[in-house]
Amino acid sequence: MDPKTLTPAQRAYEQKRAAKAGKSLESWLDAKQKRAAAEVKAAPPPKKKPGLISRLLDRAHKPL
């Protein structure tokens, strides 16, 4: 988040949160951006759907 791109309302909200945390607005936004990047990086990739052959074999092994 760039402080220049925030609307005045967003800026005021983020300033309140930064003051509550005891940080400046710039350091607060930097920390927030780093946390978001770490969450994206740490998220496991979505599981891949099994292929047609795998699904047919799984269905064949199930009892009627």
TIMI-2910 file (N, C-alpha, C, CB; in pm, 1 decimal, decimal comma, always signed):
<rs>
+----------+----------+----------+----------+----------+----------+----------+----------+----------+----------+----------+----------+------+
!      n_x !      n_y !      n_z !     ca_x !     ca_y !     ca_z !      c_x !      c_y !      c_z !     cb_x !     cb_y !     cb_z ! resn !
+----------+----------+----------+----------+----------+----------+----------+----------+----------+----------+----------+----------+------+
!    +83,5 !   -117,6 !     +0,0 !     +0,0 !     +0,0 !     +0,0 !    +88,0 !   +123,9 !     +0,0 !    -95,0 !     -0,2 !   +120,6 !  Met !
!    +59,7 !   +208,4 !    -88,4 !   +131,6 !   +333,6 !    -96,4 !    +46,5 !   +441,2 !    -29,8 !   +164,9 !   +370,5 !   -244,0 !  Asp !
!   +101,9 !   +517,4 !    +63,8 !    +21,8 !   +620,2 !   +130,2 !    -34,3 !   +723,3 !    +33,4 !   +104,5 !   +689,6 !   +234,7 !  Pro !
!    +27,1 !   +737,5 !    -83,0 !    -20,6 !   +834,9 !   -181,3 !   -147,9 !   +788,5 !   -250,4 !    +87,1 !   +861,5 !   -284,9 !  Lys !
!   -171,3 !   +657,2 !   -256,9 !   -287,5 !   +605,8 !   -327,9 !   -408,5 !   +587,8 !   -237,8 !   -253,7 !   +475,2 !   -392,8 !  Thr !
!   -392,8 !   +608,5 !   -107,9 !   -504,2 !   +591,4 !    -15,8 !   -598,6 !   +710,9 !    -23,3 !   -453,1 !   +572,7 !   +127,5 !  Leu !
!   -726,8 !   +682,2 !     -9,0 !   -823,2 !   +791,2 !     +1,0 !   -807,3 !   +854,4 !   +139,1 !   -970,5 !   +740,5 !    -22,6 !  Thr !
!   -859,8 !   +974,4 !   +157,6 !   -847,0 !  +1037,2 !   +290,7 !   -907,0 !   +953,5 !   +403,2 !   -913,3 !  +1173,1 !   +289,8 !  Pro !
!  -1017,6 !   +886,1 !   +376,5 !  -1079,7 !   +802,2 !   +479,3 !   -991,9 !   +681,0 !   +510,8 !  -1219,7 !   +756,0 !   +434,0 !  Ala !
!   -935,6 !   +619,3 !   +407,4 !   -847,6 !   +503,9 !   +429,3 !   -722,4 !   +546,9 !   +505,4 !   -808,5 !   +438,3 !   +294,4 !  Gln !
!   -670,5 !   +662,5 !   +469,8 !   -550,5 !   +713,7 !   +535,8 !   -577,0 !   +739,3 !   +684,2 !   -502,4 !   +842,9 !   +467,3 !  Arg !
!   -691,9 !   +798,5 !   +715,2 !   -727,3 !   +825,1 !   +854,6 !   -741,6 !   +694,5 !   +932,4 !   -857,8 !   +906,4 !   +862,6 !  Ala !
!   -805,0 !   +595,5 !   +870,8 !   -822,4 !   +465,2 !   +935,4 !   -688,2 !   +400,4 !   +963,8 !   -907,6 !   +372,8 !   +848,4 !  Tyr !
!   -599,6 !   +401,0 !   +865,4 !   -467,9 !   +339,6 !   +883,2 !   -384,0 !   +418,4 !   +983,8 !   -394,3 !   +330,5 !   +748,5 !  Glu !
!   -400,7 !   +551,0 !   +990,0 !   -328,4 !   +630,7 !  +1088,5 !   -373,4 !   +594,7 !  +1229,0 !   -349,1 !   +780,5 !  +1062,7 !  Gln !
!   -503,3 !   +572,1 !  +1247,6 !   -554,9 !   +532,8 !  +1379,8 !   -497,8 !   +397,2 !  +1421,0 !   -710,2 !   +527,3 !  +1378,8 !  Lys !
!   -494,6 !   +304,7 !  +1327,2 !   -440,4 !   +171,1 !  +1358,1 !   -291,8 !   +178,2 !  +1388,1 !   -465,3 !    +74,2 !  +1241,4 !  Arg !
!   -218,4 !   +261,7 !  +1313,5 !    -74,8 !   +277,6 !  +1336,6 !    -49,1 !   +340,6 !  +1472,8 !    -11,1 !   +363,0 !  +1225,7 !  Ala !
!   -128,8 !   +441,4 !  +1508,1 !   -112,4 !   +506,7 !  +1638,6 !   -141,9 !   +408,6 !  +1751,0 !   -204,7 !   +629,9 !  +1650,2 !  Ala !
!   -241,1 !   +325,5 !  +1732,2 !   -276,2 !   +225,0 !  +1833,1 !   -162,0 !   +124,9 !  +1852,3 !   -405,4 !   +151,0 !  +1792,7 !  Lys !
!    -91,7 !    +94,0 !  +1743,2 !    +20,4 !     +0,6 !  +1749,6 !   +150,1 !    +70,3 !  +1789,4 !    +38,2 !    -69,0 !  +1615,7 !  Ala !
!   +147,8 !   +204,3 !  +1796,4 !   +267,3 !   +278,5 !  +1835,2 !   +369,2 !   +290,7 !  +1723,5 !   +331,2 !   +213,2 !  +1953,3 !  Gly !
!   +323,1 !   +298,2 !  +1600,6 !   +413,1 !   +308,7 !  +1485,5 !   +373,6 !   +429,2 !  +1400,9 !   +410,0 !   +178,6 !  +1400,3 !  Lys !
!   +464,6 !   +468,6 !  +1312,7 !   +430,3 !   +572,6 !  +1216,0 !   +348,7 !   +509,4 !  +1104,1 !   +558,4 !   +642,3 !  +1159,7 !  Ser !
!   +282,3 !   +594,2 !  +1027,2 !   +198,1 !   +543,0 !   +919,2 !   +279,9 !   +465,3 !   +816,6 !   +124,3 !   +657,8 !   +850,7 !  Leu !
!   +397,5 !   +517,6 !   +781,3 !   +480,8 !   +450,5 !   +680,5 !   +529,2 !   +314,4 !   +728,9 !   +600,9 !   +537,8 !   +644,1 !  Glu !
!   +575,1 !   +307,3 !   +854,1 !   +622,8 !   +178,6 !   +905,0 !   +507,1 !    +80,4 !   +921,1 !   +695,4 !   +197,4 !  +1039,4 !  Ser !
!   +389,0 !   +131,8 !   +956,7 !   +270,5 !    +47,5 !   +969,9 !   +233,1 !    -13,4 !   +834,3 !   +152,1 !   +129,1 !  +1027,0 !  Trp !
!   +232,9 !    +69,7 !   +729,0 !   +197,2 !    +20,2 !   +596,3 !   +302,8 !    -77,0 !   +542,8 !   +179,6 !   +137,5 !   +499,3 !  Leu !
!   +430,2 !    -49,8 !   +573,0 !   +535,5 !   -143,1 !   +531,2 !   +517,8 !   -278,6 !   +598,6 !   +674,7 !    -85,7 !   +563,8 !  Asp !
!   +491,5 !   -276,5 !   +729,2 !   +472,4 !   -401,6 !   +802,3 !   +349,7 !   -476,7 !   +751,8 !   +459,2 !   -374,1 !   +952,4 !  Ala !
!   +244,3 !   -401,1 !   +722,5 !   +121,3 !   -462,5 !   +671,6 !   +145,4 !   -528,7 !   +535,7 !     +9,5 !   -357,2 !   +660,2 !  Lys !
!   +222,5 !   -461,7 !   +451,2 !   +252,6 !   -516,4 !   +319,0 !   +340,1 !   -641,2 !   +331,2 !   +322,4 !   -410,5 !   +231,3 !  Gln !
!   +436,3 !   -640,5 !   +422,3 !   +522,6 !   -757,3 !   +442,5 !   +442,3 !   -875,9 !   +494,6 !   +636,4 !   -723,8 !   +540,2 !  Lys !
!   +347,8 !   -849,6 !   +587,1 !   +263,3 !   -957,9 !   +639,4 !   +179,1 !  -1019,1 !   +527,6 !   +171,7 !   -905,5 !   +752,5 !  Arg !
!   +123,1 !   -934,9 !   +442,1 !    +40,6 !   -984,7 !   +332,1 !   +123,9 !  -1067,6 !   +235,0 !    -26,4 !   -868,1 !   +258,1 !  Ala !
!   +245,5 !  -1023,1 !   +207,1 !   +332,7 !  -1098,3 !   +116,6 !   +372,2 !  -1232,2 !   +177,9 !   +458,3 !  -1016,6 !    +82,7 !  Ala !
!   +395,9 !  -1234,0 !   +308,5 !   +432,6 !  -1358,8 !   +375,8 !   +316,0 !  -1456,6 !   +375,6 !   +478,0 !  -1331,1 !   +519,7 !  Ala !
!   +193,1 !  -1406,8 !   +391,8 !    +76,7 !  -1494,5 !   +389,9 !    +56,7 !  -1556,5 !   +252,6 !    -48,1 !  -1417,9 !   +431,2 !  Glu !
!    +76,7 !  -1478,7 !   +149,5 !    +61,8 !  -1529,9 !    +13,0 !   +169,0 !  -1634,3 !    -14,9 !    +70,1 !  -1414,8 !    -90,5 !  Val !
!   +290,6 !  -1606,9 !    +29,7 !   +401,0 !  -1698,6 !     +5,9 !   +383,4 !  -1828,2 !    +85,2 !   +533,6 !  -1632,0 !    +42,3 !  Lys !
!   +329,3 !  -1818,8 !   +207,6 !   +316,0 !  -1935,3 !   +294,7 !   +193,3 !  -2020,3 !   +261,8 !   +309,2 !  -1890,6 !   +438,7 !  Ala !
!    +99,9 !  -1967,5 !   +186,0 !    -21,6 !  -2042,0 !   +153,8 !    +13,2 !  -2161,8 !    +65,8 !   -125,3 !  -1950,7 !    +83,2 !  Ala !
!    -38,8 !  -2280,1 !   +101,6 !     -9,2 !  -2397,5 !    +18,7 !    -82,2 !  -2386,6 !   -115,7 !    -50,4 !  -2528,6 !    +92,4 !  Pro !
!    -23,5 !  -2442,4 !   -218,4 !    -90,6 !  -2437,4 !   -348,6 !   -218,4 !  -2521,7 !   -344,2 !     +4,2 !  -2487,8 !   -461,6 !  Pro !
!   -319,2 !  -2485,4 !   -419,2 !   -443,8 !  -2561,9 !   -417,2 !   -420,3 !  -2703,6 !   -467,5 !   -551,4 !  -2492,5 !   -502,4 !  Pro !
!   -493,9 !  -2796,9 !   -407,9 !   -479,2 !  -2936,2 !   -448,9 !   -534,8 !  -2955,2 !   -589,1 !   -549,9 !  -3030,4 !   -349,7 !  Lys !
!   -465,4 !  -3037,8 !   -664,0 !   -503,0 !  -3062,9 !   -801,7 !   -612,4 !  -3169,4 !   -805,3 !   -380,4 !  -3106,6 !   -885,2 !  Lys !
!   -711,3 !  -3149,3 !   -887,8 !   -819,0 !  -3244,3 !   -904,2 !   -763,7 !  -3370,2 !   -970,6 !   -935,0 !  -3183,2 !   -987,2 !  Lys !
!   -803,8 !  -3489,4 !   -922,6 !   -752,8 !  -3611,7 !   -985,2 !   -799,5 !  -3621,9 !  -1130,2 !   -798,3 !  -3735,7 !   -906,1 !  Pro !
!   -716,7 !  -3685,9 !  -1210,6 !   -746,8 !  -3700,8 !  -1352,6 !   -857,2 !  -3801,2 !  -1378,0 !   -623,2 !  -3741,9 !  -1427,5 !  Gly !
!   -895,7 !  -3814,6 !  -1502,2 !  -1004,9 !  -3902,7 !  -1541,2 !   -974,5 !  -4047,9 !  -1505,2 !  -1032,0 !  -3890,3 !  -1690,9 !  Leu !
!   -856,4 !  -4095,1 !  -1537,6 !   -820,1 !  -4234,7 !  -1511,8 !   -820,9 !  -4262,2 !  -1361,3 !   -680,7 !  -4267,2 !  -1572,1 !  Ile !
!   -765,8 !  -4170,9 !  -1282,0 !   -763,6 !  -4189,5 !  -1136,4 !   -904,4 !  -4196,0 !  -1079,8 !   -685,6 !  -4076,3 !  -1069,0 !  Ser !
!   -992,2 !  -4108,8 !  -1128,1 !  -1130,1 !  -4110,5 !  -1078,4 !  -1201,5 !  -4239,0 !  -1117,7 !  -1207,4 !  -3989,8 !  -1131,4 !  Arg !
!  -1178,1 !  -4287,2 !  -1238,0 !  -1241,7 !  -4411,6 !  -1280,1 !  -1190,0 !  -4530,4 !  -1200,0 !  -1218,6 !  -4435,0 !  -1428,8 !  Leu !
!  -1059,3 !  -4533,6 !  -1173,7 !  -1003,9 !  -4643,0 !  -1093,5 !  -1055,4 !  -4638,5 !   -950,3 !   -851,2 !  -4637,2 !  -1094,1 !  Leu !
!  -1066,8 !  -4519,4 !   -892,6 !  -1120,6 !  -4507,9 !   -757,2 !  -1265,4 !  -4556,0 !   -752,3 !  -1111,1 !  -4362,5 !   -707,7 !  Asp !
!  -1341,3 !  -4520,6 !   -854,3 !  -1481,0 !  -4561,9 !   -858,6 !  -1492,1 !  -4713,9 !   -877,9 !  -1555,3 !  -4487,8 !   -971,6 !  Arg !
!  -1400,1 !  -4771,9 !   -953,6 !  -1402,4 !  -4915,6 !   -980,1 !  -1370,8 !  -4995,0 !   -853,1 !  -1302,1 !  -4951,2 !  -1091,3 !  Ala !
!  -1292,4 !  -4938,1 !   -763,0 !  -1254,5 !  -5009,0 !   -640,9 !  -1360,3 !  -4997,5 !   -532,0 !  -1122,6 !  -4956,1 !   -589,2 !  His !
!  -1455,4 !  -4909,2 !   -546,3 !  -1560,8 !  -4894,1 !   -446,1 !  -1665,6 !  -5003,5 !   -465,3 !  -1626,2 !  -4753,5 !   -455,3 !  Lys !
!  -1720,3 !  -5053,5 !   -353,5 !  -1824,1 !  -5156,3 !   -367,5 !  -1954,0 !  -5096,0 !   -422,7 !  -1850,7 !  -5224,5 !   -231,3 !  Pro !
!  -2032,9 !  -5180,0 !   -485,7 !  -2160,3 !  -5135,3 !   -540,1 !  -2253,3 !  -5115,2 !   -426,8 !  -2218,3 !  -5234,3 !   -641,7 !  Leu !
+----------+----------+----------+----------+----------+----------+----------+----------+----------+----------+----------+----------+------+
</rs>
